[in-house]
Structures are given as structure tokens and as C-alpha cells.
């Protein structure tokens, strides 16, 4: 019986790590996009 609980905990840990990795990826993507938008806005305002 304890093995099932352990594997359940491991599965939850893995899911949490995956979710964290995905969140990091999207956060970087969002920062990258805001950077591009900011640079574009600066270029437009320089004209």
C-alpha cells in the first residue's frame, strides 16, 4: 500500500515540476514579447 502513495507523491512532484517549467517558459515568452513591443513603440516615437 505505501508504494501506491509514494508513486502518487512522485507523480504530483513531477506534475508540479512540469507546471513550473511551463510557467517559466511562458513568463520568458511574455517578457520577450513585451520587450519587442517596447522597442517597437520607441522606434515609432522616434520617427
The first five atom37 places (N, CA, C, CB, O) and aatype in JSON, in Angstrom:
{
  "aatype": [20, 20, 20, 20, 20, 20, 20, 20, 20, 20, 20, 20, 20, 20, 20, 20, 20, 20, 20, 20, 20, 20, 20, 20, 20, 20, 20, 20, 20, 20, 20, 20, 20, 20, 20, 20, 20, 20, 20, 20, 20, 20, 20, 20, 20, 20, 20],
  "atom_mask": [
    [1, 1, 1, 1, 1],
    [1, 1, 1, 1, 1],
    [1, 1, 1, 1, 1],
    [1, 1, 1, 1, 1],
    [1, 1, 1, 1, 1],
    [1, 1, 1, 1, 1],
    [1, 1, 1, 1, 1],
    [1, 1, 1, 1, 1],
    [1, 1, 1, 1, 1],
    [1, 1, 1, 1, 1],
    [1, 1, 1, 1, 1],
    [1, 1, 1, 1, 1],
    [1, 1, 1, 1, 1],
    [1, 1, 1, 1, 1],
    [1, 1, 1, 1, 1],
    [1, 1, 1, 1, 1],
    [1, 1, 1, 1, 1],
    [1, 1, 1, 1, 1],
    [1, 1, 1, 1, 1],
    [1, 1, 1, 1, 1],
    [1, 1, 1, 1, 1],
    [1, 1, 1, 1, 1],
    [1, 1, 1, 1, 1],
    [1, 1, 1, 1, 1],
    [1, 1, 1, 1, 1],
    [1, 1, 1, 1, 1],
    [1, 1, 1, 1, 1],
    [1, 1, 1, 1, 1],
    [1, 1, 1, 1, 1],
    [1, 1, 1, 1, 1],
    [1, 1, 1, 1, 1],
    [1, 1, 1, 1, 1],
    [1, 1, 1, 1, 1],
    [1, 1, 1, 1, 1],
    [1, 1, 1, 1, 1],
    [1, 1, 1, 1, 1],
    [1, 1, 1, 1, 1],
    [1, 1, 1, 1, 1],
    [1, 1, 1, 1, 1],
    [1, 1, 1, 1, 1],
    [1, 1, 1, 1, 1],
    [1, 1, 1, 1, 1],
    [1, 1, 1, 1, 1],
    [1, 1, 1, 1, 1],
    [1, 1, 1, 1, 1],
    [1, 1, 1, 1, 1],
    [1, 1, 1, 1, 1]
  ],
  "atom_positions": [
    [[0.82, -1.22, 0.0], [0.0, 0.0, 0.0], [0.86, 1.28, 0.0], [-0.93, 0.0, 1.22], [0.57, 2.19, -0.78]],
    [[1.88, 1.38, 0.83], [2.68, 2.62, 0.83], [3.28, 2.95, -0.54], [3.81, 2.51, 1.86], [3.46, 4.12, -0.88]],
    [[3.58, 1.91, -1.33], [4.18, 2.16, -2.65], [3.25, 2.99, -3.51], [4.49, 0.83, -3.36], [3.71, 3.89, -4.22]],
    [[1.96, 2.72, -3.47], [0.99, 3.48, -4.26], [1.03, 4.95, -3.83], [-0.45, 2.89, -4.1], [1.02, 5.85, -4.67]],
    [[1.07, 5.18, -2.53], [1.11, 6.56, -2.02], [2.39, 7.24, -2.49], [1.03, 6.57, -0.46], [2.35, 8.39, -2.92]],
    [[3.52, 6.53, -2.4], [4.79, 7.1, -2.84], [4.76, 7.47, -4.32], [5.94, 6.13, -2.57], [5.17, 8.57, -4.71]],
    [[4.27, 6.54, -5.14], [4.25, 6.83, -6.58], [3.28, 7.98, -6.87], [3.86, 5.56, -7.39], [3.49, 8.75, -7.8]],
    [[2.23, 8.08, -6.07], [1.31, 9.21, -6.23], [2.0, 10.51, -5.9], [0.09, 9.03, -5.34], [1.82, 11.51, -6.6]],
    [[2.78, 10.51, -4.82], [3.52, 11.72, -4.44], [4.53, 12.08, -5.52], [4.24, 11.52, -3.09], [4.69, 13.25, -5.87]],
    [[5.21, 11.05, -6.06], [6.19, 11.3, -7.13], [5.51, 11.9, -8.35], [6.91, 10.0, -7.51], [6.02, 12.84, -8.96]],
    [[4.35, 11.36, -8.7], [3.62, 11.86, -9.86], [3.23, 13.32, -9.65], [2.35, 11.0, -10.12], [3.34, 14.13, -10.57]],
    [[2.79, 13.65, -8.45], [2.4, 15.03, -8.15], [3.63, 15.94, -8.23], [1.74, 15.12, -6.74], [3.56, 17.05, -8.75]],
    [[4.77, 15.44, -7.69], [6.02, 16.23, -7.76], [6.39, 16.49, -9.21], [7.17, 15.49, -7.04], [6.75, 17.61, -9.57]],
    [[6.3, 15.45, -10.05], [6.66, 15.6, -11.45], [5.72, 16.6, -12.14], [6.6, 14.24, -12.16], [6.17, 17.44, -12.92]],
    [[4.44, 16.49, -11.85], [3.48, 17.43, -12.44], [3.79, 18.86, -12.02], [2.03, 17.05, -12.04], [3.74, 19.78, -12.82]],
    [[4.12, 19.02, -10.74], [4.44, 20.35, -10.23], [5.68, 20.91, -10.94], [4.67, 20.31, -8.71], [5.71, 22.08, -11.3]],
    [[6.7, 20.05, -11.14], [7.91, 20.5, -11.82], [7.61, 20.87, -13.27], [9.0, 19.4, -11.77], [8.11, 21.87, -13.78]],
    [[6.78, 20.06, -13.93], [6.42, 20.35, -15.31], [5.66, 21.67, -15.39], [5.58, 19.2, -15.9], [5.92, 22.5, -16.26]],
    [[4.72, 21.86, -14.47], [3.92, 23.09, -14.46], [4.83, 24.3, -14.25], [2.84, 23.03, -13.35], [4.64, 25.34, -14.87]],
    [[5.83, 24.14, -13.37], [6.76, 25.22, -13.1], [7.57, 25.56, -14.34], [7.7, 24.85, -11.94], [7.76, 26.73, -14.68]],
    [[8.04, 24.51, -15.03], [8.83, 24.7, -16.24], [8.0, 25.42, -17.31], [9.34, 23.35, -16.78], [8.49, 26.32, -17.99]],
    [[6.75, 25.01, -17.45], [5.86, 25.62, -18.44], [5.62, 27.09, -18.07], [4.5, 24.85, -18.52], [5.65, 27.97, -18.93]],
    [[5.38, 27.34, -16.8], [5.14, 28.72, -16.34], [6.37, 29.59, -16.62], [4.79, 28.75, -14.82], [6.23, 30.72, -17.08]],
    [[7.56, 29.05, -16.34], [8.8, 29.79, -16.61], [8.9, 30.12, -18.09], [10.03, 28.99, -16.16], [9.22, 31.25, -18.48]],
    [[8.62, 29.12, -18.91], [8.72, 29.3, -20.36], [7.78, 30.41, -20.82], [8.39, 27.98, -21.09], [8.17, 31.28, -21.59]],
    [[6.53, 30.37, -20.34], [5.57, 31.39, -20.78], [5.92, 32.77, -20.24], [4.15, 31.02, -20.33], [5.7, 33.78, -20.91]],
    [[6.48, 32.8, -19.04], [6.87, 34.1, -18.48], [7.98, 34.7, -19.33], [7.33, 33.95, -17.0], [7.95, 35.9, -19.64]],
    [[8.97, 33.87, -19.72], [10.05, 34.37, -20.57], [9.5, 34.83, -21.9], [11.12, 33.28, -20.79], [9.9, 35.87, -22.43]],
    [[8.56, 34.05, -22.45], [7.94, 34.39, -23.73], [7.23, 35.74, -23.62], [6.95, 33.29, -24.17], [7.34, 36.57, -24.52]],
    [[6.51, 35.94, -22.53], [5.77, 37.19, -22.33], [6.73, 38.37, -22.19], [4.87, 37.08, -21.08], [6.5, 39.44, -22.74]],
    [[7.83, 38.15, -21.43], [8.81, 39.22, -21.26], [9.44, 39.58, -22.59], [9.9, 38.81, -20.25], [9.67, 40.75, -22.9]],
    [[9.72, 38.54, -23.39], [10.31, 38.73, -24.71], [9.37, 39.55, -25.59], [10.64, 37.36, -25.37], [9.79, 40.46, -26.29]],
    [[8.09, 39.21, -25.53], [7.1, 39.94, -26.35], [6.97, 41.38, -25.89], [5.73, 39.24, -26.28], [6.88, 42.29, -26.72]],
    [[6.95, 41.62, -24.57], [6.81, 43.0, -24.1], [8.05, 43.8, -24.48], [6.6, 43.04, -22.56], [7.97, 44.99, -24.75]],
    [[9.2, 43.12, -24.5], [10.44, 43.78, -24.91], [10.32, 44.25, -26.36], [11.66, 42.82, -24.74], [10.65, 45.39, -26.68]],
    [[9.83, 43.38, -27.22], [9.67, 43.71, -28.64], [8.66, 44.85, -28.8], [9.2, 42.46, -29.44], [8.88, 45.78, -29.57]],
    [[7.56, 44.77, -28.06], [6.54, 45.82, -28.14], [7.13, 47.16, -27.68], [5.29, 45.45, -27.27], [6.9, 48.2, -28.29]],
    [[7.9, 47.11, -26.58], [8.52, 48.32, -26.06], [9.47, 48.92, -27.1], [9.28, 48.02, -24.75], [9.42, 50.12, -27.37]],
    [[10.33, 48.07, -27.69], [11.28, 48.55, -28.68], [10.56, 49.13, -29.9], [12.22, 47.41, -29.12], [10.98, 50.15, -30.45]],
    [[9.48, 48.48, -30.32], [8.71, 48.98, -31.47], [8.11, 50.34, -31.14], [7.6, 47.97, -31.86], [8.1, 51.24, -31.98]],
    [[7.6, 50.48, -29.93], [6.99, 51.74, -29.51], [8.04, 52.85, -29.51], [6.35, 51.6, -28.12], [7.76, 53.97, -29.93]],
    [[9.25, 52.53, -29.04], [10.31, 53.53, -29.01], [10.68, 53.94, -30.44], [11.56, 52.97, -28.26], [10.85, 55.12, -30.73]],
    [[10.8, 52.94, -31.33], [11.13, 53.24, -32.73], [10.06, 54.14, -33.35], [11.27, 51.94, -33.55], [10.38, 55.09, -34.06]],
    [[8.79, 53.83, -33.07], [7.71, 54.63, -33.63], [7.73, 56.06, -33.09], [6.35, 53.97, -33.34], [7.49, 57.01, -33.82]],
    [[8.03, 56.2, -31.8], [8.02, 57.53, -31.2], [9.23, 58.34, -31.65], [7.99, 57.44, -29.68], [9.22, 59.57, -31.56]],
    [[10.28, 57.66, -32.15], [11.47, 58.37, -32.62], [11.26, 59.0, -34.0], [12.66, 57.42, -32.67], [11.97, 59.92, -34.38]],
    [[10.28, 58.5, -34.74], [10.07, 58.98, -36.11], [9.68, 60.44, -36.14], [9.01, 58.16, -36.81], [9.47, 61.0, -37.21]]
  ]
}
